[in-house]
């Protein structure tokens, strides 16, 4: 007997259940791309799947939106044969990250809105709050380990993250009025500038003061 704590799709008929789950996720992504924030019922209707079945896979709207987020399965933003030069590695990560953001901009904007709307206790469950981009940047900067303290390196990663991603893209396009191409170019330049400055003058460690 399947344990009550086991995800529904992990039970019998795994291939069929995998296809059903994939259909629900694909439907949710398309609805998000159309500018909507889909419920489980919306995704079920679009995927031609019963609501009862859909809820077995995604008990809540948040669970569905988490699965529909395009970054969930991405482990690294480096190319298959990454360069050794730190600056080149960082630019590759920023380029790939921003390309993914543009390809999935509607979904990214929806997730950004959700991250601002939900209660503080629930924010950690959302993809934008789970530090995936932080890990990708840190991987690009691995060559700097030993040249500055761990705290300084962490601060550099944070400062670069603050200049890229959907948050920066929205501000550069919606507020600053840049084109998407110019916004991406500026994010790449900002990341490179921060890296260059940090190698000469490492960022200050956090003090914990408000």
N, C-alpha and C positions, 0 to 999 in steps of 0.2 A: 504493500500500500504506500502511495506517495505521501510524504510528510506534509503537514499543513504549511510548513515554512518553506517548502520547495516551490520555486516559481512555476506557474502553470505550464509554461512552454517547455519545462524540463522533464515533464512526464512522458507518457507514451506518445507514439506517432510524432516524433520530434521533427521530421522533415516537413510534415503538413503544418504543424504548429509554427515552425519557423517561417513558412510562407505566409501564414495568417498574420503573424506579428509584423513581418516585413511590409505587408500590404497596409496595415494600420499606420505604421511609421511613415511610409511613402505618402499616404493620403494626408496625414497630419502635416508633413513637410510642404506638400503642395498647397494646402489651405493656408499655411503660414506665409508661403511665397505670394499668395493672393492677397495678403494683408490682413488675414483673420487670425484670431487666437482660438484655435479649435478646441472644443470639448471632446470627450471620448465619444459621445453620441455623434458629433459632426464627422469625426474620422471614420466611425463605423459606417455611417451612411455613405460617405464618399467611397469607401472601400467595398461597399456592398456586403458587409458583414453584420451579423446581428449585434444589437447592443449588448445582449447578455454575454455573447462570446467576447466582444471587445473588452468588457469590464474584467474578464478573467485574466487578460493580459495586462491591462492598465486600469487599476482600481480608481485612480484619480486623474484629473486633467494634468496635474503637475508631473505625474509619472510618465504620461504620454509625451508631454513637451520635453522632458529630460531626454527621452529616447529619440525624439525627433531632432534634437540639436545636432548640427553637423560635426561638431568637434569631439563627440563622445568617444569614438573609436580611434582617434588620432594619437599615436604614441610620440612621434617626433616630427619636427618640421624641417629637419636637415635632409638634403638629397641622399640618394643611396650611397654615393661615394663622396662624403663630405670633405671639404678642404681642411687643412690643418691650421691655416691662418685664422686667428680669432675674428678679425674684422670681416673676412670673407664668410666665415661661418654665421656670424650675426646677420649679415646682409641677406644670406640665403634664407635664414629663419624668418626675418622680417618680410622678405619678398613673398615667401610661400604663405605666411600667415595672412598678410594683407590680401593676397590673391584669393585665399579661401574666404576671407571676410566679404570681399566684393561678390564672389560667386553665390554667397548665401546671405546677402545683405538683409533681405526681408526677415529671414529667420533670426538673424543676429539682432536686428532692431526689436523684434518681439521679445527675445530673451532679455535684452537690456531693459525694456520697459517692465517686464515681470520682476527683474531683480530690484527695481526701484519701488515696486508696488507691494511686494509681499512683506509679511511681518519679519522683523529682524531675526527671530528664532528659526525661520524657514529659509533664509537667504542662502545659507551654506549648502542647501541641497541643489541650488541652481548651477548650471554649468559655468556661468560667468564668475561664480564665487569659488570655484574649485581649483584654481591655480594652474590650469593646464598651460596657459601661455607662459606663466612664470617658469614652469619646468622646461618648456621649449627654449626659452631664453637662457636659462641656467646651463642647459646642455651646450648651447652655442659658445658660452663663455668658460667652459671647463678649463681651457688653456690658461686662464688667469689665476687659477688656484695656486697659492704660494706667493703670488706677487702682491696680494693685499689680504687683509684679514677676511675671515668668513663673513663678518658683519658688513664690512665695506663692499664685498662682492654681492651680498644680498641686497644692499642698498642700490647698487648699480643695476641689478636685475629689476628691482622695483621701479627705478626711475625710467628705464627703457620701456617697461610695461606701461607706464603712465602715458607714453607718447605714441603708442600703437594700439590697434584693436578697434572694436566697434565704437567704444566711447570716444576715442580720438577722431575716428572717421566721421561720426555724427557731428561733432563740433566743427571740424574743418569744412564739412560740406554745408551743413545747415546754418551755422553761425558765421563762419569766416567766408563762406561763399566760394570755396575752391571747387574745381572739378574733381572728379574721383581720381583721375590720373595725377593731378597736382597734389592732392591729399596724400596719395601713396608715396609720391616722390619726397614730400616733406617729412613723412614718417620715417622713411629710410634714412634721410639726411639727419634727422634728429637722433635716431638710434646710433648712427655712426659718430655723430658729434659727442654724444654722451660717453661713448666708449673711448674716444680719443682723449677727452678731458679726464676721464677716470684713470687712464694709464699714467697721466702726468700728475694728477692731483686726486687721489681716491676720495670718494664721497664720505661725508661724515657718518659715523655710526649713530644709530638712533639713541636719543637720550631718555625717552619715555615721558618727557614733560609734555603737558597739554598745550 
